[in-house]
């Protein structure tokens, strides 16, 4: 290699690096860049929480059953689960900014249509559209943040983001309760629309993300169909088995076989398609695999808490929607407070594993305490139970995604991030479905036992018994006192029973997190890592070209029979110069 060639190679690499190294951003610039993402997440959180406290009222008003109550929740979670890995994979292939805007539009449109629902089936259908939008927001926002902020610095920014989310999470149930009591539950679905418009404007003008490197886009359509069929059939099977059909019936066997074949076929397809939705190579990464296991366990506790707490306060304790929102504050303070404080500590000291182990232990303690609830448990104890569980979930949830992003190649960032959320959502969906089915059975059994010798003495009591016999979710405040206590006791005991399912899963989360590799957090953003890889590739190509040129020169030199002394001396100087330059470049 000649001196001029090596100097040229060094200059190419240096200029390439200089032209792609971004200036260091201030905190204000970073917050400006992610402002649209923050408002977008706020819309998703607010639109979900304002409805949560009014859901028992909505189902009762639309004449829905306990099974339909569960499916209103499950439909959204199912759509979120199926769409999450698809959004994540698309983020590795096409413009991420456009995807974020599209997911926000889908979510907003679905939410507005839900406000005009005329029956429970329509509400369930529209919740699917909402779920698809949420799937995009939940995965794409985290991917965008990873491209802008390094894992080491991400905690302190996400702590502030967590504070904004806390505002939506805490304020949502309170706002939803007030709106429901004053203007009716339909108004809850329109609250987030102005914020969605603001988010779209901010995203357009403040968010600037690098384009994916791949020129050719290959979408796994076959995998999408198999995933949707397999997961949907599985959820229908586990939610309706034992109630709509017997477990040992032909319907049950057909649904079970379709679910198993669909999921197995999806796994096989993912090994052979060019761009799989769930790259099986990710499971060779110990951090990813253990994080998925922990996410599955944590997801059940997280979704069960969000779904069944509103029912507990309104159906087991007779609270109004507004009161129900106020009663959930200890849970929210624990979850968001732990998320913000631990995020700051992780960024400051770079240590994450101890906090995650502590959080998983608190989660186990929390779900165990929740399994002891009754309709007359003192609220002080209920508040402590909620705070402990919330703090545990807050320590674990955001950090699971963080450590996966920290230990995943940037070219697979979208798939890895979204699949952690995917498995958490799908586990939570299945868990909520099973718990909802179990709750309906338990409540029926408890009420049947309590009312076995009851003889109605008034027309109101007779009407209430007929209403309960239909399976519809009752309006507790309208029940006669003699029957109301029985219903509240049945729901209180039944909701406590469903939390027993989460206890062994919480133990599994502790084990998985304990075996996670304690890898230091990187100080480079995903975008910087992608640039570094591009630079290495460019240098490799340049070295190959220079090497080929040198080899050609060597062949010509061997063909020269009598080299002169000057040429030998020049060759020695060239080798020495090349060695010096290479040493300087390495230094």
Backbone torsions as a table, in degrees:
resi	resn	phi	psi	omega
1	UNK	NA	129.0	-179.8
2	UNK	-79.8	162.7	179.4
3	UNK	-62.6	-41.9	-179.5
4	UNK	-62.9	-38.4	-179.7
5	UNK	-66.1	-42.9	-179.4
6	UNK	-67.6	-39.0	177.0
7	UNK	-63.0	-39.5	178.7
8	UNK	-63.4	-43.5	178.9
9	UNK	-61.1	-44.8	179.6
10	UNK	-63.1	-41.9	-179.6
11	UNK	-64.4	-40.4	179.5
12	UNK	-62.5	-46.5	-179.2
13	UNK	-64.0	-42.9	-178.0
14	UNK	-65.8	-44.7	-179.4
15	UNK	-66.9	-36.1	178.2
16	UNK	-63.8	-43.5	179.7
17	UNK	-65.4	-43.0	-178.4
18	UNK	-65.2	-36.0	-176.5
19	UNK	-75.8	-16.9	-176.6
20	UNK	-113.9	0.2	179.4
21	UNK	-86.0	115.1	-175.7
22	UNK	-77.3	151.7	174.9
23	UNK	-67.1	152.6	179.0
24	UNK	-66.3	130.8	-178.1
25	UNK	-89.6	142.5	173.6
26	UNK	-79.7	166.9	179.3
27	UNK	-60.2	-37.3	-179.9
28	UNK	-64.7	-40.4	179.2
29	UNK	-66.1	-37.9	179.5
30	UNK	-65.8	-45.0	179.9
31	UNK	-65.2	-34.3	175.6
32	UNK	-63.3	-42.1	-177.8
33	UNK	-65.1	-34.4	-176.5
34	UNK	-102.8	10.0	-177.2
35	UNK	-60.7	-42.9	178.6
36	UNK	-63.8	-36.6	178.0
37	UNK	-65.0	-41.9	-179.4
38	UNK	-61.9	-47.1	-179.0
39	UNK	-66.4	-37.2	177.6
40	UNK	-61.4	-44.9	177.1
41	UNK	-65.6	-36.9	178.5
42	UNK	-61.1	-40.2	178.0
43	UNK	-61.3	-46.1	-178.4
44	UNK	-63.2	-44.4	-179.3
45	UNK	-66.3	-48.4	-177.6
46	UNK	-61.9	-44.8	-177.7
47	UNK	-64.6	-28.0	177.5
48	UNK	-81.2	-41.4	-174.3
49	UNK	-77.0	-30.0	179.4
50	UNK	-67.4	-23.7	-178.8
51	UNK	-89.9	-24.7	-171.5
52	UNK	-58.2	-44.0	-177.2
53	UNK	-73.9	-22.3	-178.8
54	UNK	-95.7	-0.5	-176.7
55	UNK	-59.6	-43.8	175.7
56	UNK	-58.4	-36.9	178.2
57	UNK	-67.5	-42.0	-179.7
58	UNK	-60.3	-49.2	-177.2
59	UNK	-64.9	-41.3	178.3
60	UNK	-64.5	-40.0	-178.7
61	UNK	-68.3	-36.3	-179.8
62	UNK	-86.7	0.5	177.8
63	UNK	74.0	33.2	-178.0
64	UNK	-87.3	160.4	178.2
65	UNK	-96.7	175.3	176.4
66	UNK	-63.0	-36.4	177.5
67	UNK	-64.1	-41.8	178.2
68	UNK	-69.1	-34.1	174.7
69	UNK	-55.9	-46.6	179.8
70	UNK	-64.1	-38.6	-177.2
71	UNK	-73.8	-25.8	173.2
72	UNK	-60.8	-39.5	176.5
73	UNK	-74.5	-45.4	-173.9
74	UNK	-65.6	-37.8	-178.1
75	UNK	-58.9	-44.3	178.8
76	UNK	-66.8	-43.8	179.9
77	UNK	-64.8	-38.4	178.7
78	UNK	-62.8	-48.1	179.1
79	UNK	-62.6	-39.3	176.9
80	UNK	-62.3	-45.1	-177.1
81	UNK	-63.7	-47.3	-177.0
82	UNK	-68.5	-37.2	-175.1
83	UNK	-82.2	-23.3	-175.1
84	UNK	-56.7	-53.1	179.1
85	UNK	-65.4	-27.2	178.8
86	UNK	-68.9	-47.1	175.6
87	UNK	-58.1	-44.5	-178.6
88	UNK	-61.8	-41.7	179.0
89	UNK	-67.4	-40.6	177.1
90	UNK	-60.1	-31.7	179.9
91	UNK	-66.3	-24.2	175.7
92	UNK	-83.1	-7.6	-172.5
93	UNK	-118.4	-37.9	-173.6
94	UNK	-127.5	-179.5	-174.9
95	UNK	-60.1	116.3	-176.3
96	UNK	-69.3	-34.9	-178.5
97	UNK	-62.4	-44.6	178.5
98	UNK	-62.4	-38.9	179.5
99	UNK	-63.8	-41.7	179.2
100	UNK	-62.9	-44.7	179.4
101	UNK	-63.4	-40.6	179.6
102	UNK	-64.3	-42.8	-179.7
103	UNK	-65.2	-37.4	178.4
104	UNK	-66.2	-40.7	178.6
105	UNK	-64.0	-45.0	179.4
106	UNK	-59.7	-45.1	-179.1
107	UNK	-62.2	-43.7	-177.5
108	UNK	-66.4	-43.6	179.2
109	UNK	-61.8	-44.9	178.7
110	UNK	-62.0	-39.1	-179.5
111	UNK	-65.5	-42.7	-179.7
112	UNK	-64.7	-44.1	179.5
113	UNK	-62.2	-37.2	179.5
114	UNK	-59.0	-30.4	179.5
115	UNK	-67.2	-16.0	179.3
116	UNK	-104.7	14.0	-177.6
117	UNK	-58.6	136.8	179.9
118	UNK	-104.6	-17.1	174.6
119	UNK	-153.4	173.9	-174.9
120	UNK	-66.6	-36.3	-179.5
121	UNK	-63.6	-39.3	176.9
122	UNK	-65.0	-40.9	179.2
123	UNK	-62.7	-41.3	178.6
124	UNK	-61.8	-43.3	-179.0
125	UNK	-63.9	-43.1	-178.7
126	UNK	-69.3	-30.8	178.1
127	UNK	-62.8	-23.2	175.9
128	UNK	-64.2	-43.5	178.1
129	UNK	-62.4	-43.8	176.4
130	UNK	-57.6	-44.7	-177.8
131	UNK	-62.1	-37.8	177.8
132	UNK	-63.2	-42.4	177.7
133	UNK	-65.1	-41.9	178.5
134	UNK	-63.2	-39.5	177.9
135	UNK	-56.8	-39.2	177.9
136	UNK	-70.3	-45.0	-178.0
137	UNK	-63.1	-45.2	-175.3
138	UNK	-65.5	-36.1	-178.6
139	UNK	-88.4	-41.7	-174.3
140	UNK	-71.6	-34.6	179.6
141	UNK	-64.0	-43.4	179.2
142	UNK	-66.1	-35.5	177.3
143	UNK	-65.9	-44.7	180.0
144	UNK	-62.8	-41.5	178.2
145	UNK	-62.5	-40.2	179.6
146	UNK	-64.4	-30.5	178.6
147	UNK	-74.1	-23.8	-174.7
148	UNK	-99.8	-34.8	-172.1
149	UNK	-124.3	137.4	179.9
150	UNK	-72.2	155.9	179.4
151	UNK	-56.2	-38.5	-177.4
152	UNK	-66.0	-36.5	-177.6
153	UNK	-90.9	-11.1	-170.2
154	UNK	-66.5	-32.0	-175.5
155	UNK	-58.3	-45.5	-175.6
156	UNK	-70.2	-33.3	177.1
157	UNK	-72.9	-41.8	179.7
158	UNK	-68.4	-23.6	174.4
159	UNK	-63.0	-43.3	177.4
160	UNK	-68.1	-41.3	176.2
161	UNK	-59.8	-39.7	177.4
162	UNK	-61.3	-34.8	176.7
163	UNK	-64.5	-41.5	176.9
164	UNK	-63.5	-42.0	178.8
165	UNK	-65.2	-34.5	178.3
166	UNK	-62.6	-38.2	178.0
167	UNK	-59.0	-44.8	178.6
168	UNK	-69.3	-36.2	-176.9
169	UNK	-74.3	-42.5	179.8
170	UNK	-76.6	-45.2	-177.3
171	UNK	-72.1	-28.7	-177.0
172	UNK	-57.8	-56.1	-179.9
173	UNK	-60.0	-38.3	178.5
174	UNK	-65.4	-47.1	179.0
175	UNK	-62.7	-42.2	179.9
176	UNK	-63.1	-39.2	178.6
177	UNK	-65.0	-43.7	179.4
178	UNK	-63.9	-45.8	-179.4
179	UNK	-60.9	-44.0	-179.2
180	UNK	-62.9	-42.8	-178.1
181	UNK	-70.6	-29.4	-174.7
182	UNK	-100.5	-42.6	-173.8
183	UNK	-118.9	-2.6	-179.6
184	UNK	97.3	157.2	-172.7
185	UNK	-68.8	-24.3	-176.5
186	UNK	-63.9	-32.0	-178.7
187	UNK	-63.2	-22.8	-179.7
188	UNK	-61.5	-31.4	-175.4
189	UNK	-76.3	-11.6	-176.9
190	UNK	-104.8	-3.7	-176.1
191	UNK	-63.5	-39.5	-173.5
192	UNK	-80.0	-8.4	-175.2
193	UNK	-60.2	-48.1	178.6
194	UNK	-59.2	-39.4	178.5
195	UNK	-65.5	-35.2	178.8
196	UNK	-64.6	-39.9	177.7
197	UNK	-63.2	-44.9	177.6
198	UNK	-60.3	-42.6	-179.5
199	UNK	-61.8	-42.0	179.8
200	UNK	-63.2	-40.9	178.7
201	UNK	-65.0	-46.5	179.6
202	UNK	-62.7	-42.3	178.8
203	UNK	-59.5	-40.0	-177.5
204	UNK	-65.6	-37.8	-171.4
205	UNK	-103.7	-17.4	-176.0
206	UNK	-113.4	-22.9	-175.2
207	UNK	-92.1	120.6	178.2
208	UNK	-129.7	111.6	-176.9
209	UNK	-118.1	148.8	176.8
210	UNK	-66.8	145.0	177.8
211	UNK	-76.0	146.6	174.8
212	UNK	-57.8	148.4	-174.2
213	UNK	-77.3	-19.1	-172.0
214	UNK	-81.5	129.9	-178.5
215	UNK	-82.3	-36.1	-177.5
216	UNK	-99.7	128.8	-179.4
217	UNK	-101.8	126.2	178.0
218	UNK	-125.1	112.9	-176.6
219	UNK	-102.8	134.5	-176.8
220	UNK	-84.4	75.9	-177.9
221	UNK	-64.5	-40.3	179.9
222	UNK	-61.9	-42.2	177.8
223	UNK	-63.3	-38.6	178.5
224	UNK	-59.9	-45.7	-179.0
225	UNK	-64.5	-46.2	-178.9
226	UNK	-64.4	-40.0	178.8
227	UNK	-63.3	-46.5	-179.0
228	UNK	-62.7	-45.3	-178.8
229	UNK	-65.3	-48.6	-176.8
230	UNK	-62.5	-48.6	-176.8
231	UNK	-70.9	-42.5	-179.3
232	UNK	-61.9	-45.5	-179.9
233	UNK	-64.0	-38.8	178.3
234	UNK	-60.7	-44.2	-178.9
235	UNK	-68.2	-39.2	176.8
236	UNK	-62.6	-40.4	-179.0
237	UNK	-62.9	-51.6	-175.6
238	UNK	-72.4	-25.2	-177.7
239	UNK	-83.7	-32.1	-176.0
240	UNK	-101.5	-14.7	179.3
241	UNK	-63.3	134.3	179.9
242	UNK	89.4	-15.3	178.8
243	UNK	-120.3	-57.3	178.8
244	UNK	-80.5	-26.2	176.8
245	UNK	-154.3	157.8	-179.7
246	UNK	-74.4	148.9	-179.0
247	UNK	-61.9	-31.3	-176.7
248	UNK	-97.9	18.8	-179.2
249	UNK	-87.0	168.4	179.0
250	UNK	-64.7	-36.4	177.6
251	UNK	-60.5	-43.9	179.4
252	UNK	-62.4	-44.7	-179.8
253	UNK	-64.2	-40.5	-179.7
254	UNK	-64.3	-47.5	179.5
255	UNK	-62.6	-42.3	179.6
256	UNK	-62.3	-42.5	-179.5
257	UNK	-66.8	-43.3	178.8
258	UNK	-60.5	-42.4	-179.9
259	UNK	-63.0	-48.0	-178.0
260	UNK	-64.9	-46.5	-179.5
261	UNK	-63.3	-42.3	179.8
262	UNK	-61.8	-45.2	-179.2
263	UNK	-68.5	-42.3	178.4
264	UNK	-64.5	-42.0	178.4
265	UNK	-62.6	-38.8	177.3
266	UNK	-60.9	-44.7	179.9
267	UNK	-61.3	-43.3	179.8
268	UNK	-63.1	-44.8	-179.3
269	UNK	-60.0	-37.7	-176.9
270	UNK	-64.2	-20.4	178.2
271	UNK	-77.2	-18.8	-169.6
272	UNK	-116.4	-20.8	-177.7
273	UNK	-76.7	152.4	-178.1
274	UNK	-63.4	-40.2	-177.4
275	UNK	-127.4	80.6	-177.2
276	UNK	-67.4	147.7	175.7
277	UNK	-65.8	-44.4	176.7
278	UNK	-117.1	89.9	-179.4
279	UNK	-60.8	119.1	-178.2
280	UNK	-66.6	-19.5	178.0
281	UNK	-64.2	-22.9	179.6
282	UNK	-61.9	-30.2	-176.0
283	UNK	-74.9	-7.8	172.2
284	UNK	-76.4	-15.1	177.6
285	UNK	-85.7	115.3	-176.6
286	UNK	-58.9	-41.0	-179.6
287	UNK	-61.2	-44.7	-179.6
288	UNK	-63.4	-47.5	-176.1
289	UNK	-62.5	-47.5	-179.8
290	UNK	-67.2	-35.0	177.7
291	UNK	-66.1	-36.5	176.4
292	UNK	-63.5	-44.7	178.7
293	UNK	-60.7	-45.2	178.5
294	UNK	-64.4	-38.8	179.6
295	UNK	-63.6	-38.9	178.2
296	UNK	-60.8	-45.9	-178.5
297	UNK	-67.6	-43.1	-178.7
298	UNK	-69.7	-35.4	-177.6
299	UNK	-58.2	-39.3	-179.4
300	UNK	-63.5	-45.8	179.5
301	UNK	-63.0	-42.5	-176.4
302	UNK	-64.8	-50.0	-176.8
303	UNK	-72.1	-36.2	179.0
304	UNK	-62.2	-40.8	179.9
305	UNK	-63.5	-46.0	-177.5
306	UNK	-66.4	-32.3	-176.4
307	UNK	-81.9	-44.7	-168.2
308	UNK	-93.2	-15.1	179.2
309	UNK	-65.0	-42.1	179.1
310	UNK	-61.1	-40.1	177.7
311	UNK	-65.6	-39.7	-179.0
312	UNK	-60.9	-48.2	-175.4
313	UNK	-71.1	-35.4	-175.9
314	UNK	-89.2	-34.1	-177.0
315	UNK	-98.3	-26.8	-179.8
316	UNK	-99.9	-22.3	-178.0
317	UNK	-121.1	0.4	174.6
318	UNK	69.0	25.3	-178.2
319	UNK	-79.6	154.0	172.0
320	UNK	-79.6	166.8	176.7
321	UNK	-55.3	-41.1	178.7
322	UNK	-63.9	-46.4	178.0
323	UNK	-62.1	-38.4	179.1
324	UNK	-61.9	-40.7	177.5
325	UNK	-63.1	-41.4	178.4
326	UNK	-64.9	-36.9	-177.0
327	UNK	-68.8	-23.4	-179.3
328	UNK	-84.7	-3.1	-176.9
329	UNK	-57.1	-42.4	178.6
330	UNK	-56.7	-38.3	177.9
331	UNK	-63.4	-45.3	-177.6
332	UNK	-68.4	-40.9	178.8
333	UNK	-62.0	-43.5	178.8
334	UNK	-62.2	-45.2	-176.2
335	UNK	-70.2	-51.9	-176.4
336	UNK	-74.2	-34.8	177.5
337	UNK	-62.3	-46.4	178.2
338	UNK	-63.9	-39.5	-179.9
339	UNK	-61.8	-44.4	-178.6
340	UNK	-69.7	-50.2	-175.9
341	UNK	-65.4	-46.8	-178.8
342	UNK	-67.2	-34.4	176.4
343	UNK	-60.5	-42.2	177.9
344	UNK	-64.8	-42.6	-178.9
345	UNK	-67.1	-38.4	178.5
346	UNK	-63.5	-41.7	178.8
347	UNK	-67.8	-37.8	-176.0
348	UNK	-71.3	-43.1	-173.4
349	UNK	-108.5	-11.9	179.0
350	UNK	73.2	10.9	-179.1
351	UNK	-105.0	129.6	-176.9
352	UNK	-127.7	-27.8	-169.5
353	UNK	-67.2	-43.0	-179.7
354	UNK	-58.6	-40.6	179.4
355	UNK	-66.4	-37.9	-179.1
356	UNK	-69.6	-39.8	176.4
357	UNK	-62.7	-44.3	177.6
358	UNK	-60.3	-43.4	179.4
359	UNK	-62.7	-40.6	179.6
360	UNK	-66.7	-35.1	176.9
361	UNK	-67.6	-42.8	177.4
362	UNK	-62.4	-35.4	177.4
363	UNK	-62.7	-44.1	177.5
364	UNK	-61.0	-45.8	178.8
365	UNK	-61.6	-41.3	-177.7
366	UNK	-63.7	-49.0	-178.6
367	UNK	-68.1	-31.0	176.4
368	UNK	-65.4	-43.0	177.7
369	UNK	-65.2	-39.6	-179.6
370	UNK	-64.1	-26.4	-179.9
371	UNK	-74.3	-4.7	178.3
372	UNK	-100.9	2.7	-176.5
373	UNK	-62.1	148.1	169.7
374	UNK	-138.6	169.9	-175.3
375	UNK	-66.5	-22.8	-178.2
376	UNK	-111.8	18.9	175.3
377	UNK	-62.2	129.9	179.4
378	UNK	-53.2	135.8	-175.2
379	UNK	-62.3	-28.6	177.7
380	UNK	-58.6	-42.5	178.0
381	UNK	-68.6	-41.2	178.6
382	UNK	-59.7	-41.0	179.4
383	UNK	-63.1	-41.4	178.2
384	UNK	-64.4	-44.2	178.7
385	UNK	-57.7	-46.8	-178.2
386	UNK	-64.2	-42.0	-178.8
387	UNK	-62.7	-44.6	-180.0
388	UNK	-62.0	-47.0	179.9
389	UNK	-64.9	-42.4	179.0
390	UNK	-62.3	-42.6	178.9
391	UNK	-62.4	-41.3	178.5
392	UNK	-62.3	-46.4	179.2
393	UNK	-64.3	-39.6	-179.9
394	UNK	-63.8	-33.8	179.2
395	UNK	-72.0	-27.7	-170.3
396	UNK	-99.1	-44.8	-165.3
397	UNK	-58.0	-56.9	-175.3
398	UNK	-68.8	-30.6	-178.1
399	UNK	-73.3	-25.0	176.1
400	UNK	-62.6	-44.6	177.1
401	UNK	-66.8	-39.0	-179.4
402	UNK	-59.9	-47.8	-175.3
403	UNK	-73.4	-27.5	174.4
404	UNK	-68.4	-44.4	177.2
405	UNK	-62.7	-33.1	-179.3
406	UNK	-70.3	-24.2	-174.3
407	UNK	-118.6	25.8	-178.9
408	UNK	-125.3	138.2	175.4
409	UNK	-57.2	140.2	-176.0
410	UNK	-61.0	-25.1	178.7
411	UNK	-70.1	-18.0	178.1
412	UNK	-111.9	17.4	-175.4
413	UNK	-59.4	-46.1	-178.1
414	UNK	-62.9	-47.0	-178.6
415	UNK	-64.6	-43.7	-177.7
416	UNK	-66.0	-48.1	-178.3
417	UNK	-62.1	-46.3	-176.0
418	UNK	-69.9	-31.6	-177.8
419	UNK	-74.7	-29.1	171.9
420	UNK	-62.3	-45.5	177.0
421	UNK	-65.8	-35.9	-179.6
422	UNK	-60.7	-51.5	-177.7
423	UNK	-67.1	-34.6	176.2
424	UNK	-64.6	-43.1	-178.2
425	UNK	-69.6	-42.2	-177.9
426	UNK	-67.7	-37.8	177.3
427	UNK	-66.7	-42.0	177.9
428	UNK	-63.4	-38.0	179.8
429	UNK	-65.1	-48.6	178.3
430	UNK	-62.9	-42.5	179.7
431	UNK	-61.0	-45.7	179.5
432	UNK	-64.9	-38.4	179.4
433	UNK	-63.1	-47.9	178.9
434	UNK	-64.1	-43.5	179.9
435	UNK	-63.8	-41.0	179.3
436	UNK	-63.2	-41.6	177.2
437	UNK	-64.2	-41.7	178.6
438	UNK	-65.0	-40.0	-179.7
439	UNK	-62.0	-45.1	-179.7
440	UNK	-59.6	-42.0	179.7
441	UNK	-66.7	-45.9	-178.1
442	UNK	-63.5	-44.4	-178.9
443	UNK	-61.2	-43.8	178.6
444	UNK	-60.9	-44.6	-179.3
445	UNK	-63.5	-45.8	-178.6
446	UNK	-64.4	-41.6	179.9
447	UNK	-69.1	-38.1	179.1
448	UNK	-62.6	-43.5	179.4
449	UNK	-65.6	-41.8	-176.3
450	UNK	-71.1	-30.7	-176.4
451	UNK	-100.7	12.2	-175.6
452	UNK	-57.2	-42.9	-178.3
453	UNK	-104.6	14.5	-175.5
454	UNK	-80.3	132.7	177.3
455	UNK	-117.8	116.1	-178.3
456	UNK	-64.1	139.6	-178.9
457	UNK	-113.6	0.7	179.2
458	UNK	-147.4	164.9	179.4
459	UNK	-66.0	-33.9	179.6
460	UNK	-63.6	-41.6	178.6
461	UNK	-67.0	-39.2	179.0
462	UNK	-64.4	-44.1	178.2
463	UNK	-63.6	-39.0	179.8
464	UNK	-64.6	-40.0	179.1
465	UNK	-65.1	-39.5	178.0
466	UNK	-64.6	-40.1	179.5
467	UNK	-64.5	-42.7	178.6
468	UNK	-65.0	-35.5	180.0
469	UNK	-66.6	-20.7	179.9
470	UNK	-75.4	-16.2	-179.9
471	UNK	90.1	-3.0	179.6
472	UNK	-69.6	152.4	175.2
473	UNK	-67.6	123.9	-173.4
474	UNK	-78.1	155.5	167.0
475	UNK	-91.6	100.1	-170.6
476	UNK	-59.7	-39.3	-176.2
477	UNK	-64.5	-21.4	-177.8
478	UNK	-92.1	-3.4	-176.6
479	UNK	-82.3	147.6	172.4
480	UNK	-61.0	149.0	-175.6
481	UNK	-57.1	-36.1	-177.6
482	UNK	-64.7	-32.2	-179.5
483	UNK	-94.2	-29.8	-177.6
484	UNK	-59.0	-43.5	-179.6
485	UNK	-61.6	-38.8	178.9
486	UNK	-63.5	-45.1	-179.4
487	UNK	-64.9	-45.5	179.9
488	UNK	-61.6	-42.4	178.7
489	UNK	-63.3	-40.6	-179.4
490	UNK	-64.5	-44.2	-179.9
491	UNK	-70.1	-38.8	178.8
492	UNK	-61.7	-47.5	179.9
493	UNK	-68.3	-40.5	-178.6
494	UNK	-65.5	-41.7	179.3
495	UNK	-66.3	-36.8	175.9
496	UNK	-62.9	-39.5	-178.4
497	UNK	-62.6	-36.9	-175.7
498	UNK	-69.7	-24.0	178.3
499	UNK	-71.2	-16.3	176.7
500	UNK	-60.6	-32.7	179.8
501	UNK	-60.6	-32.7	-175.8
502	UNK	-77.7	-15.2	-175.0
503	UNK	-64.8	-53.4	178.5
504	UNK	-63.3	-31.0	177.9
505	UNK	-67.9	-36.6	177.1
506	UNK	-65.0	-35.8	175.3
507	UNK	-63.4	-41.9	178.1
508	UNK	-61.1	-38.0	178.8
509	UNK	-63.6	-40.9	178.6
510	UNK	-60.0	-45.2	-178.9
511	UNK	-63.2	-46.1	-178.3
512	UNK	-62.6	-44.6	-178.7
513	UNK	-67.6	-35.0	179.8
514	UNK	-62.3	-30.1	-177.6
515	UNK	-95.3	4.7	176.8
516	UNK	-65.9	142.2	177.7
517	UNK	-71.7	126.8	-174.5
518	UNK	-84.3	70.7	-176.8
519	UNK	-84.5	132.3	178.2
520	UNK	-58.9	148.4	179.9
521	UNK	-75.8	135.5	-179.2
522	UNK	-71.5	151.8	176.9
523	UNK	-101.1	6.5	179.5
524	UNK	-108.6	142.0	175.0
525	UNK	-75.2	164.6	178.1
526	UNK	-63.2	-36.1	178.8
527	UNK	-63.7	-40.3	178.1
528	UNK	-66.8	-38.0	176.9
529	UNK	-64.1	-39.6	177.1
530	UNK	-64.0	-39.2	178.0
531	UNK	-65.4	-41.0	178.5
532	UNK	-60.6	-41.4	178.2
533	UNK	-64.3	-39.8	178.4
534	UNK	-63.5	-39.6	178.6
535	UNK	-65.1	-42.8	178.4
536	UNK	-61.9	-39.9	177.6
537	UNK	-64.2	-42.2	179.5
538	UNK	-63.7	-41.7	178.9
539	UNK	-65.5	-39.9	179.1
540	UNK	-61.7	-42.1	178.1
541	UNK	-64.6	-43.9	-179.9
542	UNK	-62.6	-41.9	179.1
543	UNK	-64.0	-38.1	178.5
544	UNK	-64.0	-41.3	179.3
545	UNK	-65.8	-43.3	179.4
546	UNK	-65.6	-40.2	178.5
547	UNK	-61.6	-40.1	178.2
548	UNK	-65.1	-39.6	178.2
549	UNK	-64.4	-40.1	179.6
550	UNK	-65.9	-42.1	179.4
551	UNK	-61.7	-38.9	177.7
552	UNK	-63.6	-41.8	178.3
553	UNK	-63.2	-38.0	179.7
554	UNK	-64.1	-38.9	178.6
555	UNK	-63.2	-42.9	178.9
556	UNK	-64.0	-36.9	-179.4
557	UNK	-66.5	-39.2	178.3
558	UNK	-65.5	-28.0	179.8
559	UNK	-74.4	-16.7	179.5
560	UNK	-83.8	114.7	-172.6
561	UNK	-70.3	-35.5	-172.9
562	UNK	-129.6	83.3	175.8
563	UNK	-71.3	144.8	-179.5
564	UNK	-87.6	166.8	-176.1
565	UNK	-62.8	-34.8	-178.7
566	UNK	-62.3	-37.4	-179.9
567	UNK	-66.0	-41.3	178.8
568	UNK	-60.7	-45.0	-179.7
569	UNK	-64.1	-40.3	179.0
570	UNK	-64.4	-37.8	179.2
571	UNK	-63.8	-41.6	179.5
572	UNK	-63.3	-41.4	179.4
573	UNK	-65.8	-37.7	179.8
574	UNK	-63.5	-43.4	178.5
575	UNK	-62.6	-43.8	-179.8
576	UNK	-63.6	-44.1	179.7
577	UNK	-62.8	-42.5	-179.9
578	UNK	-62.3	-41.1	178.6
579	UNK	-64.1	-41.8	179.6
580	UNK	-63.0	-45.1	-178.7
581	UNK	-65.0	-38.9	178.9
582	UNK	-64.6	-39.4	178.1
583	UNK	-64.7	-40.6	178.0
584	UNK	-63.7	-39.2	-178.3
585	UNK	-66.9	-38.4	177.3
586	UNK	-66.6	-38.2	178.8
587	UNK	-66.0	NA	NA
